[in-house]
Amino acid sequence: MKLSAARPLSHQIFSKSRIFFTSLLCGCAVIAGSVFLQWLVYDDWLHRSGIRVVGSLLAGVLTYAFSNRFQLTIRERRIEMLGRFETIARMNDQIRNALQVIECATYATNPQATEPVRNAVDRIEGILEEVLISAHPSQPRGKSNCINFRHTAAPL
């Protein structure tokens, strides 16, 4: 388990307006940087007048387009991943309840066979916990709220 506190996946999804402004800032930075470099080269070093802005504007527009598309693709992937994690979270209780029924039925028919079934249940719960913690690290997770038959059932 990680010791550092990671932000939940839902907090890592940027809004479309933030993506727009970030991309716009990148495009403007490319325009400003290329105009500055052209001024430095042409006016200061070569002593020629004039700045070529068409190439700078084209570079800025392309930077905006690529940056915007890249960030929107990442946003869509994170939303899709978050949807999958939410589905797993909803299914988690149903899976645990079904495993408890299996464990109870196994204990009722053959009390000696309960330990391997319990080990399998613990492995499945561990995997589910890892997946859910990676989706929402700030939410504490624990064992199922269902009755644990290993500790409460008396031997027959």
The 8 nearest C-alpha neighbors of each residue, nearest first, counted from 0:
[[1, 2, 129, 3, 132, 133, 136, 4],
 [2, 0, 3, 4, 5, 133, 136, 132],
 [1, 3, 4, 0, 5, 136, 137, 132],
 [4, 2, 1, 5, 0, 6, 136, 137],
 [3, 5, 2, 6, 136, 1, 137, 7],
 [6, 4, 3, 7, 136, 137, 1, 133],
 [5, 7, 8, 10, 4, 136, 11, 137],
 [8, 6, 135, 9, 10, 136, 134, 5],
 [7, 9, 11, 10, 134, 6, 135, 81],
 [8, 10, 7, 11, 12, 81, 135, 78],
 [11, 9, 8, 7, 12, 6, 13, 135],
 [12, 10, 8, 9, 13, 7, 6, 77],
 [13, 11, 10, 9, 74, 77, 14, 8],
 [12, 14, 11, 17, 15, 74, 18, 10],
 [15, 13, 17, 16, 18, 12, 74, 19],
 [14, 16, 18, 17, 19, 13, 71, 74],
 [15, 17, 19, 18, 14, 20, 13, 21],
 [18, 16, 20, 14, 19, 15, 21, 13],
 [17, 19, 15, 21, 16, 20, 22, 14],
 [20, 18, 16, 22, 17, 21, 23, 15],
 [21, 19, 23, 17, 22, 18, 24, 16],
 [20, 22, 24, 18, 23, 19, 17, 25],
 [21, 23, 63, 25, 19, 67, 66, 24],
 [24, 22, 20, 26, 25, 21, 63, 19],
 [23, 25, 21, 27, 22, 26, 20, 28],
 [26, 24, 22, 28, 23, 27, 21, 29],
 [27, 25, 59, 63, 23, 62, 29, 28],
 [28, 26, 30, 24, 29, 25, 31, 23],
 [27, 29, 25, 31, 26, 30, 32, 24],
 [28, 30, 32, 26, 59, 27, 31, 33],
 [31, 29, 27, 59, 55, 33, 28, 32],
 [32, 30, 28, 34, 29, 33, 35, 27],
 [33, 31, 29, 35, 30, 34, 28, 36],
 [32, 34, 36, 30, 35, 31, 55, 29],
 [35, 33, 37, 31, 36, 32, 30, 38],
 [34, 36, 38, 32, 33, 37, 31, 39],
 [35, 37, 39, 33, 38, 34, 40, 32],
 [38, 36, 34, 40, 39, 35, 41, 33],
 [37, 39, 35, 42, 36, 41, 40, 34],
 [38, 40, 36, 43, 37, 42, 41, 35],
 [41, 39, 44, 37, 38, 43, 42, 36],
 [42, 40, 45, 47, 38, 37, 39, 43],
 [43, 41, 46, 47, 38, 48, 39, 45],
 [42, 44, 39, 46, 40, 41, 45, 38],
 [43, 45, 40, 46, 41, 42, 39, 47],
 [44, 46, 41, 47, 42, 43, 40, 39],
 [47, 45, 42, 43, 44, 41, 48, 40],
 [48, 46, 42, 41, 45, 49, 43, 44],
 [47, 49, 42, 46, 41, 50, 38, 45],
 [50, 48, 51, 47, 42, 41, 38, 37],
 [49, 51, 52, 38, 37, 48, 34, 41],
 [50, 52, 53, 49, 54, 37, 55, 34],
 [53, 51, 55, 54, 56, 50, 34, 30],
 [54, 52, 56, 55, 51, 57, 58, 50],
 [55, 53, 57, 56, 52, 58, 51, 33],
 [54, 56, 52, 58, 30, 53, 57, 33],
 [57, 55, 59, 53, 58, 54, 30, 52],
 [56, 58, 54, 60, 59, 55, 61, 53],
 [57, 59, 55, 61, 56, 60, 62, 54],
 [60, 58, 26, 56, 62, 30, 29, 57],
 [59, 61, 63, 57, 62, 58, 26, 56],
 [62, 60, 64, 58, 63, 59, 65, 57],
 [61, 63, 59, 26, 65, 60, 64, 66],
 [62, 64, 26, 22, 60, 66, 61, 65],
 [65, 63, 61, 67, 62, 66, 68, 60],
 [66, 64, 68, 62, 67, 63, 69, 61],
 [67, 65, 69, 63, 22, 64, 68, 62],
 [66, 68, 64, 22, 70, 65, 69, 63],
 [67, 69, 71, 65, 70, 66, 64, 72],
 [70, 68, 66, 72, 67, 71, 65, 73],
 [69, 71, 73, 67, 72, 68, 74, 66],
 [72, 70, 74, 68, 73, 69, 67, 75],
 [73, 71, 75, 69, 74, 70, 68, 76],
 [72, 74, 70, 76, 71, 75, 77, 69],
 [75, 73, 71, 77, 72, 76, 12, 70],
 [76, 74, 78, 72, 77, 73, 79, 71],
 [77, 75, 79, 73, 78, 74, 80, 72],
 [76, 78, 80, 74, 79, 75, 81, 73],
 [77, 79, 81, 75, 80, 76, 74, 82],
 [78, 80, 76, 82, 77, 81, 75, 83],
 [81, 79, 77, 83, 82, 78, 76, 84],
 [80, 82, 84, 78, 83, 79, 77, 85],
 [83, 81, 85, 79, 80, 84, 78, 86],
 [82, 84, 80, 86, 81, 85, 87, 79],
 [83, 85, 87, 81, 86, 82, 88, 134],
 [84, 86, 88, 82, 87, 83, 81, 89],
 [87, 85, 83, 89, 84, 88, 90, 82],
 [88, 86, 84, 90, 85, 89, 91, 83],
 [87, 89, 85, 91, 86, 90, 84, 131],
 [90, 88, 86, 87, 91, 85, 92, 93],
 [89, 91, 87, 93, 88, 92, 94, 86],
 [90, 92, 88, 94, 93, 89, 87, 95],
 [93, 91, 95, 94, 90, 96, 89, 143],
 [92, 94, 96, 90, 95, 91, 97, 89],
 [95, 93, 97, 91, 92, 96, 90, 98],
 [94, 96, 98, 92, 97, 93, 99, 91],
 [97, 95, 99, 93, 98, 94, 92, 100],
 [96, 98, 100, 94, 99, 95, 93, 101],
 [97, 99, 101, 95, 100, 96, 102, 94],
 [98, 100, 102, 96, 101, 97, 103, 95],
 [101, 99, 103, 97, 98, 102, 104, 96],
 [102, 100, 98, 104, 99, 103, 105, 97],
 [101, 103, 99, 105, 100, 104, 98, 106],
 [104, 102, 106, 100, 105, 101, 99, 107],
 [105, 103, 107, 101, 106, 102, 100, 108],
 [104, 106, 102, 108, 103, 107, 109, 113],
 [107, 105, 110, 103, 109, 113, 104, 108],
 [106, 108, 104, 105, 109, 103, 110, 155],
 [109, 107, 105, 106, 104, 110, 112, 103],
 [108, 110, 106, 111, 112, 105, 107, 113],
 [111, 109, 106, 112, 113, 107, 108, 105],
 [112, 110, 109, 113, 114, 106, 105, 115],
 [113, 111, 110, 109, 114, 115, 105, 116],
 [112, 114, 116, 106, 110, 111, 115, 105],
 [113, 115, 117, 116, 112, 118, 111, 110],
 [116, 114, 118, 117, 113, 112, 119, 120],
 [115, 117, 119, 113, 114, 118, 120, 102],
 [116, 118, 120, 114, 119, 115, 113, 121],
 [117, 119, 115, 121, 120, 116, 114, 122],
 [120, 118, 116, 122, 117, 121, 123, 115],
 [119, 121, 117, 123, 118, 122, 124, 116],
 [120, 122, 124, 118, 119, 123, 125, 117],
 [123, 121, 125, 119, 124, 120, 118, 126],
 [124, 122, 120, 126, 125, 121, 127, 119],
 [123, 125, 121, 127, 122, 126, 128, 120],
 [126, 124, 122, 128, 123, 127, 121, 129],
 [125, 127, 129, 123, 128, 124, 122, 130],
 [126, 128, 124, 130, 125, 129, 131, 123],
 [127, 129, 125, 131, 126, 130, 132, 124],
 [130, 128, 126, 132, 127, 131, 133, 125],
 [129, 131, 127, 133, 128, 132, 126, 134],
 [130, 132, 134, 128, 133, 129, 135, 127],
 [131, 133, 136, 135, 129, 134, 130, 128],
 [132, 134, 130, 131, 136, 135, 129, 7],
 [133, 135, 131, 132, 8, 7, 84, 136],
 [134, 136, 7, 132, 137, 133, 138, 131],
 [137, 135, 132, 138, 133, 7, 134, 5],
 [138, 136, 135, 139, 7, 6, 4, 132],
 [137, 139, 136, 135, 140, 132, 7, 131],
 [140, 138, 137, 141, 136, 132, 135, 131],
 [141, 139, 138, 128, 142, 132, 131, 143],
 [142, 140, 143, 139, 128, 144, 124, 125],
 [141, 143, 144, 140, 124, 145, 128, 95],
 [142, 144, 145, 141, 95, 92, 146, 96],
 [143, 145, 142, 146, 141, 147, 92, 95],
 [146, 144, 143, 147, 96, 99, 95, 142],
 [147, 145, 148, 144, 151, 99, 143, 150],
 [146, 148, 149, 150, 145, 151, 99, 152],
 [149, 147, 151, 152, 150, 146, 103, 102],
 [148, 150, 147, 151, 152, 113, 117, 102],
 [149, 151, 148, 147, 152, 153, 146, 154],
 [152, 150, 148, 149, 153, 147, 146, 154],
 [153, 151, 148, 150, 149, 154, 147, 106],
 [152, 154, 155, 151, 150, 149, 148, 106],
 [155, 153, 152, 110, 106, 107, 151, 149],
 [154, 153, 107, 110, 152, 106, 109, 108]]
